[in-house]
Amino acid sequence: MVVSDEFIEKNSWMVRRCLLYNDEYNDCTSIHARIHQYFVKGKMEDCGQWKRCYNNCVKWEETEDRRAFKELIDDELDRRKKRLSGHLENDVWEKRTEPPAHWNDPLPPHIEERIKNSYLSLRSQEIKGEPSQKSSSLCVIS
């Protein structure tokens, strides 16, 4: 199978740093993770996928092995598919096609009053270059 430059350019954002794949493998095989896997799922997970991803990542970074890159992307897509399966298979809720009508309306006055001296509000004013209406300092030295 030939992996095109276009495929590599389109999917290279999915490849993590190799160290992260190795960390995932080490975490998956740790005694803590093994106990958790046994009690949550009733069996221990196969952690070989993380080792395979690490090896493919190293091959890709060191020798630009296109087959290793393709296998790495396939594994990432499989993980994404598993992670999103609950959302994609959901037939209980109707998915929106657009946001609610008034999603960006101003907040009611009583909420505006309550947040006007919040850290985020003061920081927003500072970034915009607006004079802040500080009633008290946010920093206390005792």
N, CA, C and O atoms as a MOPAC input file, in Angstrom:
PM7 MOZYME 1SCF
protein

 N      0.83800 1    -1.17300 1     0.00000 1
 C      0.00000 1     0.00000 1     0.00000 1
 C      0.89000 1     1.24500 1     0.00000 1
 O      1.84100 1     1.35000 1     0.77400 1
 N      0.56200 1     2.16700 1    -0.87100 1
 C      1.32500 1     3.39900 1    -0.99900 1
 C      0.63100 1     4.49300 1    -0.20100 1
 O     -0.56100 1     4.74900 1    -0.37600 1
 N      1.38900 1     5.13100 1     0.67100 1
 C      0.86700 1     6.23800 1     1.47000 1
 C      1.33700 1     7.52800 1     0.81800 1
 O      2.53600 1     7.79000 1     0.72200 1
 N      0.37700 1     8.33000 1     0.37000 1
 C      0.71400 1     9.54300 1    -0.37300 1
 C      1.15000 1    10.66600 1     0.56700 1
 O      0.87500 1    10.64600 1     1.76600 1
 N      1.83600 1    11.63800 1    -0.01600 1
 C      2.23100 1    12.82900 1     0.73300 1
 C      0.99800 1    13.57300 1     1.21600 1
 O      1.00600 1    14.15200 1     2.30300 1
 N     -0.05300 1    13.56300 1     0.42300 1
 C     -1.30300 1    14.22900 1     0.79900 1
 C     -1.91300 1    13.57300 1     2.04900 1
 O     -2.39500 1    14.26700 1     2.94500 1
 N     -1.88900 1    12.24000 1     2.10300 1
 C     -2.40300 1    11.51000 1     3.26600 1
 C     -1.60300 1    11.88100 1     4.51300 1
 O     -2.17200 1    12.10100 1     5.58200 1
 N     -0.28900 1    11.94800 1     4.36600 1
 C      0.57600 1    12.30500 1     5.48800 1
 C      0.29400 1    13.72100 1     5.95400 1
 O      0.17000 1    13.96500 1     7.15400 1
 N      0.19200 1    14.65600 1     5.02100 1
 C     -0.06500 1    16.05000 1     5.37600 1
 C     -1.42400 1    16.20900 1     6.05100 1
 O     -1.56200 1    16.96400 1     7.01400 1
 N     -2.42300 1    15.49600 1     5.54300 1
 C     -3.78100 1    15.60000 1     6.07100 1
 C     -3.90600 1    15.01500 1     7.48200 1
 O     -4.68900 1    15.51800 1     8.28800 1
 N     -3.14600 1    13.96100 1     7.78800 1
 C     -3.33100 1    13.23300 1     9.03500 1
 C     -2.20000 1    13.37900 1    10.04700 1
 O     -2.28100 1    12.80200 1    11.13100 1
 N     -1.17000 1    14.11800 1     9.73500 1
 C     -0.02300 1    14.20100 1    10.64000 1
 C     -0.37300 1    14.84800 1    11.98000 1
 O      0.32900 1    14.63100 1    12.96700 1
 N     -1.43400 1    15.62900 1    12.02900 1
 C     -1.83200 1    16.26800 1    13.28600 1
 C     -2.27000 1    15.23200 1    14.32900 1
 O     -2.25000 1    15.51800 1    15.52600 1
 N     -2.66100 1    14.04100 1    13.89000 1
 C     -3.13800 1    13.01400 1    14.82600 1
 C     -2.01200 1    12.29900 1    15.55700 1
 O     -2.24800 1    11.68700 1    16.59800 1
 N     -0.80100 1    12.36400 1    15.03600 1
 C      0.31600 1    11.64200 1    15.63200 1
 C      0.81200 1    12.40600 1    16.85600 1
 O      1.17100 1    13.58000 1    16.77600 1
 N      0.82300 1    11.71400 1    17.97800 1
 C      1.31000 1    12.31200 1    19.22600 1
 C      2.83000 1    12.19100 1    19.28400 1
 O      3.44400 1    11.55300 1    18.42900 1
 N      3.41800 1    12.79900 1    20.28400 1
 C      4.85100 1    12.59600 1    20.50800 1
 C      5.05100 1    11.15100 1    20.94100 1
 O      4.23100 1    10.60700 1    21.68000 1
 N      6.11700 1    10.53400 1    20.49500 1
 C      6.37100 1     9.10900 1    20.77300 1
 C      6.40100 1     8.82600 1    22.27200 1
 O      5.93600 1     7.78000 1    22.72400 1
 N      6.93700 1     9.74600 1    23.01800 1
 C      7.01800 1     9.57800 1    24.46200 1
 C      5.63000 1     9.35600 1    25.07300 1
 O      5.49500 1     8.61400 1    26.04500 1
 N      4.61600 1     9.98600 1    24.51600 1
 C      3.25700 1     9.83600 1    25.04600 1
 C      2.71800 1     8.42700 1    24.82700 1
 O      2.01400 1     7.89900 1    25.68800 1
 N      3.03000 1     7.81500 1    23.70300 1
 C      2.61000 1     6.43000 1    23.48200 1
 C      3.28900 1     5.49700 1    24.48800 1
 O      2.66600 1     4.57300 1    25.01100 1
 N      4.55900 1     5.75000 1    24.75000 1
 C      5.27900 1     4.94100 1    25.72500 1
 C      4.70200 1     5.14700 1    27.12700 1
 O      4.57300 1     4.19100 1    27.89200 1
 N      4.35600 1     6.38500 1    27.46300 1
 C      3.73300 1     6.66300 1    28.76000 1
 C      2.39700 1     5.93700 1    28.89200 1
 O      2.08400 1     5.39600 1    29.95300 1
 N      1.61500 1     5.92300 1    27.82600 1
 C      0.33000 1     5.21500 1    27.84400 1
 C      0.54900 1     3.72200 1    28.07600 1
 O     -0.19800 1     3.09000 1    28.82400 1
 N      1.56800 1     3.16200 1    27.43600 1
 C      1.87500 1     1.74500 1    27.61400 1
 C      2.27600 1     1.46100 1    29.06200 1
 O      1.79600 1     0.50800 1    29.67500 1
 N      3.15600 1     2.29800 1    29.59400 1
 C      3.60200 1     2.10500 1    30.97500 1
 C      2.44400 1     2.24800 1    31.95300 1
 O      2.34600 1     1.49700 1    32.92400 1
 N      1.58000 1     3.20000 1    31.69900 1
 C      0.41100 1     3.38700 1    32.56400 1
 C     -0.52500 1     2.18600 1    32.47000 1
 O     -1.03400 1     1.71400 1    33.48600 1
 N     -0.75000 1     1.69600 1    31.26700 1
 C     -1.66200 1     0.57300 1    31.04500 1
 C     -1.16700 1    -0.70100 1    31.71900 1
 O     -1.96800 1    -1.51800 1    32.17300 1
 N      0.14000 1    -0.86900 1    31.78300 1
 C      0.70100 1    -2.09600 1    32.35400 1
 C      1.06300 1    -1.96200 1    33.82700 1
 O      1.55100 1    -2.91900 1    34.42900 1
 N      0.83200 1    -0.78900 1    34.42100 1
 C      1.16200 1    -0.61300 1    35.84100 1
 C      0.23400 1    -1.45300 1    36.70800 1
 O     -0.86600 1    -1.80900 1    36.28400 1
 N      0.66900 1    -1.76300 1    37.90000 1
 C     -0.12500 1    -2.59900 1    38.80200 1
 C     -1.43700 1    -1.90600 1    39.16300 1
 O     -2.48200 1    -2.54800 1    39.26400 1
 N     -1.37000 1    -0.60100 1    39.35300 1
 C     -2.58800 1     0.16000 1    39.66300 1
 C     -3.60400 1     0.03700 1    38.52600 1
 O     -4.78300 1    -0.22000 1    38.77100 1
 N     -3.15300 1     0.21800 1    37.29300 1
 C     -4.04900 1     0.13200 1    36.13600 1
 C     -4.58800 1    -1.28600 1    35.97000 1
 O     -5.75700 1    -1.47200 1    35.63400 1
 N     -3.73400 1    -2.28900 1    36.20700 1
 C     -4.17500 1    -3.67300 1    36.06400 1
 C     -5.27800 1    -4.00700 1    37.06700 1
 O     -6.25500 1    -4.67000 1    36.71700 1
 N     -5.13000 1    -3.55800 1    38.29500 1
 C     -6.17500 1    -3.79000 1    39.30700 1
 C     -7.45700 1    -3.08000 1    38.90000 1
 O     -8.54400 1    -3.65000 1    38.99500 1
 N     -7.33000 1    -1.83500 1    38.44500 1
 C     -8.50000 1    -1.06500 1    38.00400 1
 C     -9.19800 1    -1.76500 1    36.83100 1
 O    -10.42200 1    -1.89300 1    36.82400 1
 N     -8.42500 1    -2.21400 1    35.84700 1
 C     -8.99600 1    -2.91000 1    34.68900 1
 C     -9.74600 1    -4.16200 1    35.13000 1
 O    -10.83700 1    -4.44100 1    34.63200 1
 N     -9.16900 1    -4.91200 1    36.05700 1
 C     -9.78600 1    -6.14800 1    36.50700 1
 C    -11.11900 1    -5.87800 1    37.22000 1
 O    -12.10300 1    -6.57900 1    36.98700 1
 N    -11.14600 1    -4.86800 1    38.08200 1
 C    -12.36000 1    -4.60700 1    38.83300 1
 C    -13.42500 1    -3.88600 1    38.01700 1
 O    -14.61500 1    -4.06200 1    38.27800 1
 N    -13.02900 1    -3.08100 1    37.04000 1
 C    -14.01100 1    -2.37100 1    36.22100 1
 C    -14.53100 1    -3.24600 1    35.08800 1
 O    -15.73700 1    -3.29200 1    34.84600 1
 N    -13.64200 1    -3.93500 1    34.39600 1
 C    -14.03300 1    -4.69600 1    33.20700 1
 C    -14.04300 1    -6.20400 1    33.41100 1
 O    -14.50400 1    -6.94300 1    32.54200 1
 N    -13.53500 1    -6.67100 1    34.56000 1
 C    -13.51700 1    -8.09300 1    34.82600 1
 C    -12.35700 1    -8.83000 1    34.18600 1
 O    -12.22400 1   -10.04300 1    34.35200 1
 N    -11.52900 1    -8.12100 1    33.46600 1
 C    -10.34200 1    -8.70900 1    32.83700 1
 C     -9.32400 1    -7.59900 1    32.59100 1
 O     -9.64200 1    -6.41200 1    32.66600 1
 N     -8.12800 1    -8.00200 1    32.30300 1
 C     -7.08700 1    -7.01600 1    32.03500 1
 C     -7.05000 1    -6.69400 1    30.55000 1
 O     -7.20500 1    -7.57500 1    29.70500 1
 N     -6.84500 1    -5.42500 1    30.24900 1
 C     -6.81000 1    -4.96800 1    28.85700 1
 C     -5.53300 1    -5.44000 1    28.15500 1
 O     -4.52200 1    -5.73900 1    28.79100 1
 N     -5.61600 1    -5.49300 1    26.84500 1
 C     -4.43500 1    -5.74500 1    26.03400 1
 C     -3.74300 1    -4.40600 1    25.80800 1
 O     -4.28800 1    -3.52800 1    25.14000 1
 N     -2.57200 1    -4.25100 1    26.35100 1
 C     -1.83900 1    -2.98100 1    26.24400 1
 C     -0.88500 1    -2.96600 1    25.05000 1
 O     -0.15400 1    -1.99700 1    24.84300 1
 N     -0.89900 1    -4.03500 1    24.27500 1
 C      0.00500 1    -4.13400 1    23.14200 1
 C     -0.17800 1    -3.05600 1    22.10400 1
 O      0.76200 1    -2.71500 1    21.38600 1
 N     -1.40000 1    -2.50500 1    22.01300 1
 C     -1.63700 1    -1.44200 1    21.03400 1
 C     -0.75300 1    -0.23000 1    21.31000 1
 O     -0.26700 1     0.41000 1    20.37800 1
 N     -0.54000 1     0.08900 1    22.59500 1
 C      0.28400 1     1.25300 1    22.93300 1
 C      1.74300 1     1.00200 1    22.58600 1
 O      2.43400 1     1.90600 1    22.11600 1
 N      2.21800 1    -0.21900 1    22.81400 1
 C      3.60100 1    -0.55000 1    22.46100 1
 C      3.77400 1    -0.51700 1    20.94800 1
 O      4.77900 1    -0.02100 1    20.44000 1
 N      2.77600 1    -1.05400 1    20.22400 1
 C      2.82300 1    -1.03500 1    18.75500 1
 C      2.83000 1     0.41100 1    18.24700 1
 O      3.57500 1     0.74500 1    17.32500 1
 N      1.99900 1     1.26600 1    18.85200 1
 C      1.97200 1     2.67300 1    18.43600 1
 C      3.31300 1     3.35200 1    18.71200 1
 O      3.80100 1     4.13300 1    17.89500 1
 N      3.90200 1     3.05100 1    19.86400 1
 C      5.20500 1     3.63200 1    20.19100 1
 C      6.24400 1     3.21500 1    19.15600 1
 O      6.99200 1     4.04600 1    18.64100 1
 N      6.28200 1     1.91400 1    18.85700 1
 C      7.25700 1     1.42000 1    17.87800 1
 C      7.02900 1     2.03500 1    16.50200 1
 O      7.99100 1     2.40000 1    15.82600 1
 N      5.77200 1     2.15600 1    16.07500 1
 C      5.47700 1     2.77800 1    14.78200 1
 C      5.85200 1     4.25500 1    14.77900 1
 O      6.33300 1     4.77600 1    13.77300 1
 N      5.63400 1     4.92000 1    15.89100 1
 C      5.98500 1     6.34100 1    15.98500 1
 C      7.49700 1     6.52500 1    15.85500 1
 O      7.96400 1     7.41000 1    15.13700 1
 N      8.24400 1     5.69000 1    16.54800 1
 C      9.70800 1     5.77800 1    16.46700 1
 C     10.17800 1     5.50900 1    15.04000 1
 O     11.05100 1     6.21000 1    14.52800 1
 N      9.59500 1     4.48800 1    14.39400 1
 C      9.95500 1     4.18900 1    12.99700 1
 C      9.65700 1     5.39400 1    12.10300 1
 O     10.46200 1     5.75600 1    11.24500 1
 N      8.49000 1     6.00800 1    12.31600 1
 C      8.09500 1     7.14300 1    11.49800 1
 C      9.04900 1     8.31400 1    11.70700 1
 O      9.48800 1     8.93700 1    10.74100 1
 N      9.37000 1     8.61400 1    12.96000 1
 C     10.23200 1     9.77200 1    13.23000 1
 C     11.67300 1     9.54400 1    12.78700 1
 O     12.33600 1    10.46900 1    12.31600 1
 N     12.15500 1     8.31600 1    12.93900 1
 C     13.56300 1     8.06600 1    12.61400 1
 C     13.80100 1     7.78600 1    11.13500 1
 O     14.79800 1     8.24000 1    10.57300 1
 N     12.88700 1     7.03700 1    10.49200 1
 C     13.13900 1     6.62600 1     9.10400 1
 C     12.04300 1     7.04700 1     8.13700 1
 O     12.11900 1     6.74600 1     6.94600 1
 N     11.02400 1     7.74000 1     8.63600 1
 C      9.87000 1     8.14600 1     7.82600 1
 C      9.25800 1     6.94600 1     7.10000 1
 O      8.94100 1     7.01500 1     5.91200 1
 N      9.10200 1     5.85500 1     7.83400 1
 C      8.48000 1     4.63800 1     7.32500 1
 C      6.98100 1     4.90100 1     7.13200 1
 O      6.24200 1     5.05600 1     8.10400 1
 N      6.54900 1     4.95000 1     5.88800 1
 C      5.16400 1     5.30500 1     5.57800 1
 C      4.17000 1     4.23900 1     6.04500 1
 O      3.03700 1     4.56000 1     6.40500 1
 N      4.58900 1     2.98900 1     6.04000 1
 C      3.72100 1     1.91000 1     6.52900 1
 C      3.46400 1     2.08700 1     8.03000 1
 O      2.34300 1     1.89900 1     8.50200 1
 N      4.50900 1     2.44800 1     8.76500 1
 C      4.37000 1     2.68700 1    10.20200 1
 C      3.43700 1     3.87100 1    10.45000 1
 O      2.62500 1     3.84200 1    11.37500 1
 N      3.55500 1     4.91600 1     9.62100 1
 C      2.67900 1     6.08700 1     9.75200 1
 C      1.22500 1     5.68200 1     9.52900 1
 O      0.34400 1     6.09100 1    10.28400 1
 N      0.97400 1     4.88600 1     8.50400 1
 C     -0.38800 1     4.43200 1     8.19000 1
 C     -0.97100 1     3.61500 1     9.34200 1
 O     -2.13000 1     3.80700 1     9.71000 1
 N     -0.18000 1     2.70600 1     9.91300 1
 C     -0.64100 1     1.90600 1    11.04700 1
 C     -0.93000 1     2.78500 1    12.26100 1
 O     -1.89300 1     2.55000 1    12.99000 1
 N     -0.10400 1     3.78400 1    12.47100 1
 C     -0.29900 1     4.70800 1    13.58300 1
 C     -1.60000 1     5.48800 1    13.42100 1
 O     -2.35100 1     5.64300 1    14.38400 1
 N     -1.87300 1     5.97600 1    12.21900 1
 C     -3.11100 1     6.71400 1    11.95100 1
 C     -4.31400 1     5.79000 1    12.08600 1
 O     -5.34400 1     6.19900 1    12.62200 1
 N     -4.20300 1     4.55400 1    11.61200 1
 C     -5.30300 1     3.59400 1    11.75400 1
 C     -5.62800 1     3.34800 1    13.22400 1
 O     -6.79800 1     3.28200 1    13.60100 1
 N     -4.59800 1     3.21300 1    14.05200 1
 C     -4.82200 1     3.01400 1    15.48700 1
 C     -5.48500 1     4.23700 1    16.11800 1
 O     -6.39200 1     4.09900 1    16.94000 1
 N     -5.03600 1     5.42700 1    15.73800 1
 C     -5.63700 1     6.65400 1    16.27300 1
 C     -7.11000 1     6.75900 1    15.85900 1
 O     -7.95800 1     7.14800 1    16.66200 1
 N     -7.40500 1     6.41400 1    14.61000 1
 C     -8.79700 1     6.45700 1    14.14800 1
 C     -9.66400 1     5.43200 1    14.87000 1
 O    -10.82400 1     5.71000 1    15.17400 1
 N     -9.11900 1     4.25600 1    15.14500 1
 C     -9.85300 1     3.24300 1    15.90800 1
 C    -10.15200 1     3.74100 1    17.31800 1
 O    -11.26500 1     3.57300 1    17.81600 1
 N     -9.15500 1     4.35600 1    17.96300 1
 C     -9.37000 1     4.89700 1    19.31200 1
 C    -10.43800 1     5.98300 1    19.29500 1
 O    -11.28800 1     6.04000 1    20.18300 1
 N    -10.39200 1     6.83500 1    18.29200 1
 C    -11.39100 1     7.90600 1    18.18500 1
 C    -12.78700 1     7.31900 1    17.97500 1
 O    -13.76000 1     7.78300 1    18.56900 1
 N    -12.87600 1     6.30600 1    17.13400 1
 C    -14.16800 1     5.66300 1    16.87300 1
 C    -14.74600 1     5.05200 1    18.14900 1
 O    -15.93800 1     5.19000 1    18.42200 1
 N    -13.89900 1     4.37800 1    18.92800 1
 C    -14.36000 1     3.79200 1    20.19400 1
 C    -14.78900 1     4.87800 1    21.17600 1
 O    -15.80300 1     4.73700 1    21.86000 1
 N    -14.01000 1     5.96700 1    21.24300 1
 C    -14.31500 1     7.04100 1    22.18600 1
 C    -15.63300 1     7.72400 1    21.84900 1
 O    -16.37700 1     8.10800 1    22.75100 1
 N    -15.93000 1     7.88300 1    20.56100 1
 C    -17.13900 1     8.58300 1    20.13900 1
 C    -18.32800 1     7.66400 1    19.90100 1
 O    -19.40800 1     8.13200 1    19.54000 1
 N    -18.14400 1     6.36700 1    20.09700 1
 C    -19.22200 1     5.42500 1    19.77200 1
 C    -20.49400 1     5.71400 1    20.55000 1
 O    -21.58400 1     5.62400 1    19.98600 1
 N    -20.39100 1     6.05800 1    21.82700 1
 C    -21.57900 1     6.37300 1    22.61500 1
 C    -22.34700 1     7.55400 1    22.04400 1
 O    -23.57700 1     7.55500 1    22.01600 1
 N    -21.61800 1     8.54500 1    21.59600 1
 C    -22.25300 1     9.72800 1    21.00800 1
 C    -22.87000 1     9.40000 1    19.64600 1
 O    -24.00700 1     9.78100 1    19.36600 1
 N    -22.12600 1     8.70300 1    18.81800 1
 C    -22.59400 1     8.43100 1    17.45900 1
 C    -23.73900 1     7.42200 1    17.42300 1
 O    -24.58700 1     7.48400 1    16.53300 1
 N    -23.77500 1     6.49400 1    18.38000 1
 C    -24.82200 1     5.48100 1    18.40700 1
 C    -26.03900 1     5.90900 1    19.22200 1
 O    -27.00300 1     5.15200 1    19.34100 1
 N    -26.00100 1     7.10200 1    19.77700 1
 C    -27.09400 1     7.59700 1    20.60600 1
 C    -28.34900 1     7.80200 1    19.75600 1
 O    -28.33700 1     8.56500 1    18.79000 1
 N    -29.41700 1     7.12200 1    20.12200 1
 C    -30.67900 1     7.31800 1    19.41200 1
 C    -31.76300 1     7.85400 1    20.34400 1
 O    -32.94500 1     7.84300 1    19.99800 1
 N    -31.36400 1     8.31700 1    21.51600 1
 C    -32.31800 1     8.84400 1    22.48800 1
 C    -32.54700 1    10.33500 1    22.25900 1
 O    -33.69100 1    10.79100 1    22.23700 1
 N    -31.47400 1    11.09100 1    22.08900 1
 C    -31.57400 1    12.53200 1    21.93600 1
 C    -31.52200 1    12.91300 1    20.45900 1
 O    -30.79900 1    12.31300 1    19.66400 1
 N    -32.29900 1    13.91300 1    20.12600 1
 C    -32.26500 1    14.45000 1    18.76500 1
 C    -31.12000 1    15.44500 1    18.66900 1
 O    -31.04000 1    16.38100 1    19.46400 1
 N    -30.25000 1    15.24900 1    17.71600 1
 C    -29.09300 1    16.13700 1    17.57100 1
 C    -29.51600 1    17.45400 1    16.92100 1
 O    -30.34400 1    17.48000 1    16.01100 1
 N    -28.93500 1    18.53000 1    17.40500 1
 C    -29.22800 1    19.85100 1    16.85800 1
 C    -28.55200 1    20.04000 1    15.51600 1
 O    -27.47600 1    19.49900 1    15.26100 1
 N    -29.20100 1    20.81700 1    14.66300 1
 C    -28.57200 1    21.19100 1    13.40000 1
 C    -28.07000 1    22.62700 1    13.45500 1
 O    -27.26700 1    23.04700 1    12.62200 1
 N    -28.55100 1    23.37500 1    14.44500 1
 C    -28.11600 1    24.75900 1    14.65000 1
 C    -28.28300 1    25.11000 1    16.12000 1
 O    -29.02400 1    24.43400 1    16.83500 1
 N    -27.60500 1    26.16000 1    16.58500 1
 C    -27.72800 1    26.52400 1    18.00300 1
 C    -29.13100 1    27.03600 1    18.33000 1
 O    -29.87600 1    27.41400 1    17.42600 1
 N    -29.49700 1    27.05200 1    19.61000 1
 C    -30.79600 1    27.60600 1    19.99900 1
 C    -30.92700 1    29.05600 1    19.55000 1
 O    -29.92400 1    29.73800 1    19.34200 1
 N    -32.14200 1    29.51900 1    19.40500 1
 C    -32.41600 1    30.84300 1    18.83700 1
 C    -31.70400 1    31.98500 1    19.57400 1
 O    -31.10300 1    32.84600 1    18.93100 1
 N    -31.76200 1    32.00600 1    20.88300 1
 C    -31.23900 1    33.16100 1    21.63300 1
 C    -30.03700 1    32.77200 1    22.49100 1
 O    -29.91200 1    33.22900 1    23.62700 1
 N    -29.15400 1    31.93300 1    21.95400 1
 C    -28.04400 1    31.41500 1    22.74500 1
 C    -27.03000 1    32.48600 1    23.12700 1
 O    -26.30900 1    32.32300 1    24.11100 1
 N    -26.95900 1    33.56900 1    22.37200 1
 C    -25.94500 1    34.58100 1    22.61300 1
 C    -26.53300 1    35.89600 1    23.11900 1
 O    -25.89200 1    36.94000 1    22.99900 1
 N    -27.72500 1    35.86300 1    23.67700 1
 C    -28.33900 1    37.07200 1    24.22300 1
 C    -27.56800 1    37.54600 1    25.45500 1
 O    -26.89600 1    36.75400 1    26.11600 1
 N    -27.66900 1    38.83900 1    25.76000 1
 C    -27.01900 1    39.33700 1    26.98500 1
 C    -27.62000 1    38.66500 1    28.22000 1
 O    -28.76900 1    38.22200 1    28.21800 1
 N    -26.81100 1    38.60600 1    29.26400 1
 C    -27.28500 1    38.01100 1    30.51000 1
 C    -28.31000 1    38.91600 1    31.18000 1
 O    -28.30400 1    40.12400 1    30.94300 1
 N    -29.17900 1    38.36900 1    32.00000 1
 C    -30.13300 1    39.19800 1    32.74600 1
 C    -29.38500 1    40.15800 1    33.67800 1
 O    -28.27200 1    39.85700 1    34.11100 1
 N    -29.98900 1    41.30600 1    33.98800 1
 C    -29.30700 1    42.32400 1    34.80900 1
 C    -28.82000 1    41.80900 1    36.16400 1
 O    -27.73300 1    42.18900 1    36.60000 1
 N    -29.58700 1    40.96100 1    36.83700 1
 C    -29.16100 1    40.49400 1    38.15600 1
 C    -27.90000 1    39.61600 1    38.07900 1
 O    -27.10700 1    39.58000 1    39.02000 1
 N    -27.72400 1    38.92800 1    36.98000 1
 C    -26.50100 1    38.13300 1    36.80900 1
 C    -25.34400 1    39.04100 1    36.40700 1
 O    -24.22500 1    38.86000 1    36.88800 1
 N    -25.59100 1    40.00400 1    35.54100 1
 C    -24.55600 1    40.98100 1    35.15500 1
 C    -24.01700 1    41.70200 1    36.38400 1
 O    -22.80800 1    41.89800 1    36.50900 1
 N    -24.89900 1    42.09500 1    37.28400 1
 C    -24.50000 1    42.79800 1    38.50400 1
 C    -23.60700 1    41.90900 1    39.37400 1
 O    -22.62400 1    42.36900 1    39.95600 1
 N    -23.96900 1    40.63400 1    39.44700 1
 C    -23.23700 1    39.70400 1    40.30800 1
 C    -21.83100 1    39.41600 1    39.76900 1
 O    -20.91200 1    39.17600 1    40.55300 1
 N    -21.65000 1    39.43600 1    38.44600 1
 C    -20.33400 1    39.07000 1    37.89500 1
 C    -19.46700 1    40.26500 1    37.50500 1
 O    -18.35100 1    40.07400 1    37.02300 1
 N    -19.94700 1    41.48700 1    37.70000 1
 C    -19.19300 1    42.63700 1    37.20000 1
 C    -17.82700 1    42.79100 1    37.84900 1
 O    -16.93000 1    43.36100 1    37.22900 1
 N    -17.63200 1    42.31200 1    39.06200 1
 C    -16.31700 1    42.40300 1    39.71100 1
 C    -15.62300 1    41.05400 1    39.78900 1
 O    -14.70500 1    40.87800 1    40.59000 1
 N    -16.04200 1    40.10800 1    38.97600 1
 C    -15.38100 1    38.80800 1    38.97200 1
 C    -14.00800 1    38.93700 1    38.32000 1
 O    -13.73800 1    39.89500 1    37.59600 1
 N    -13.16600 1    37.98100 1    38.57900 1
 C    -11.82200 1    38.00500 1    38.01700 1
 C    -11.87500 1    38.01400 1    36.49100 1
 O    -11.15500 1    38.78000 1    35.85200 1
 N    -12.72200 1    37.16800 1    35.90200 1
 C    -12.78700 1    37.09200 1    34.44200 1
 C    -13.28100 1    38.39800 1    33.83200 1
 O    -12.79800 1    38.82200 1    32.78200 1
 N    -14.23600 1    39.03000 1    34.48800 1
 C    -14.74900 1    40.30000 1    33.97900 1
 C    -13.66400 1    41.37900 1    34.04000 1
 O    -13.46100 1    42.12400 1    33.08100 1
 N    -12.97400 1    41.45200 1    35.17400 1
 C    -11.90900 1    42.45000 1    35.32200 1
 C    -10.76100 1    42.17600 1    34.34500 1
 O    -10.19500 1    43.10300 1    33.76700 1
 N    -10.42900 1    40.91000 1    34.17000 1
 C     -9.35700 1    40.54700 1    33.23000 1
 C     -9.76800 1    40.87600 1    31.79200 1
 O     -8.94400 1    41.33200 1    30.99900 1
 N    -11.03400 1    40.64700 1    31.46100 1
 C    -11.54600 1    40.97600 1    30.13200 1
 C    -11.44000 1    42.47700 1    29.87500 1
 O    -11.03000 1    42.90100 1    28.79400 1
 N    -11.80800 1    43.27400 1    30.86800 1
 C    -11.70000 1    44.73100 1    30.72500 1
 C    -10.24600 1    45.15100 1    30.54500 1
 O     -9.93900 1    46.03800 1    29.74800 1
 N     -9.36200 1    44.50700 1    31.28800 1
 C     -7.94400 1    44.82100 1    31.20000 1
 C     -7.40800 1    44.51700 1    29.80000 1
 O     -6.65200 1    45.30800 1    29.23500 1
 N     -7.80100 1    43.37600 1    29.24700 1
 C     -7.34000 1    42.98500 1    27.91400 1
 C     -7.88000 1    43.94700 1    26.85800 1
 O     -7.16900 1    44.30400 1    25.91900 1
 N     -9.13600 1    44.36600 1    27.01300 1
 C     -9.75000 1    45.28500 1    26.05700 1
 C     -9.22900 1    46.70900 1    26.20900 1
 O     -9.48500 1    47.55900 1    25.35600 1
 N     -8.50000 1    46.97100 1    27.29200 1
 C     -7.96400 1    48.30900 1    27.52100 1
 C     -8.98200 1    49.24200 1    28.15200 1
 O     -8.77700 1    50.45500 1    28.17700 1
 N    -10.05800 1    48.70100 1    28.65500 1
 C    -11.08300 1    49.51200 1    29.31300 1
 C    -10.67100 1    49.77300 1    30.75600 1
 O    -10.04000 1    48.92300 1    31.38500 1
 N    -11.02300 1    50.94000 1    31.28300 1
 C    -10.72900 1    51.18500 1    32.70300 1
 C    -11.59700 1    50.27000 1    33.55900 1
 O    -12.79900 1    50.14500 1    33.32400 1
 N    -10.98400 1    49.63300 1    34.55300 1
 C    -11.75000 1    48.71900 1    35.40300 1
 C    -12.35700 1    49.46800 1    36.57000 1
 O    -11.82800 1    50.48500 1    37.01700 1
 N    -13.45800 1    48.96200 1    37.05000 1
 C    -14.17500 1    49.56100 1    38.16600 1
 C    -13.90000 1    48.75300 1    39.43400 1
 O    -14.82500 1    48.31400 1    40.11700 1
 N    -12.62500 1    48.56700 1    39.73400 1
 C    -12.26500 1    47.72600 1    40.87200 1
 C    -12.75300 1    48.37300 1    42.17000 1
 O    -12.47000 1    49.53700 1    42.45700 1
 N    -13.49400 1    47.57800 1    42.94000 1
 C    -13.93600 1    48.07900 1    44.22800 1
 C    -12.98600 1    47.62300 1    45.32000 1
 O    -12.91700 1    48.24100 1    46.38200 1
 N    -12.25800 1    46.55400 1    45.06900 1
 C    -11.28300 1    46.07400 1    46.02500 1
 C    -10.19100 1    45.31400 1    45.27800 1
 O    -10.36700 1    44.91300 1    44.12700 1
 N     -9.08500 1    45.12800 1    45.94100 1
 C     -7.97800 1    44.40400 1    45.33700 1
 C     -8.26000 1    42.91100 1    45.33400 1
 O     -8.89300 1    42.39000 1    46.25300 1
 N     -7.79000 1    42.22600 1    44.30200 1
 C     -7.94200 1    40.78200 1    44.23100 1
 C     -6.80700 1    40.08200 1    44.95800 1
 O     -6.84500 1    38.86600 1    45.14100 1
 N     -5.79300 1    40.84300 1    45.37700 1
 C     -4.64400 1    40.27600 1    46.03600 1
 C     -4.55400 1    40.80800 1    47.45600 1
 O     -4.64800 1    42.01600 1    47.67500 1
 N     -4.37400 1    39.92300 1    48.41200 1
 C     -4.27900 1    40.33800 1    49.80300 1
 C     -2.97600 1    39.80400 1    50.37400 1
 O     -2.68600 1    38.61200 1    50.27900 1
 N     -2.21200 1    40.67700 1    50.95400 1
 C     -0.96100 1    40.27800 1    51.58400 1
 C     -1.13400 1    40.45700 1    53.08500 1
 O     -1.44100 1    41.54900 1    53.56400 1
 N     -0.93500 1    39.37800 1    53.81000 1
 C     -1.11200 1    39.50000 1    55.26200 1
 C      0.14600 1    39.10400 1    55.98600 1
 O      0.18900 1    39.14200 1    57.21600 1

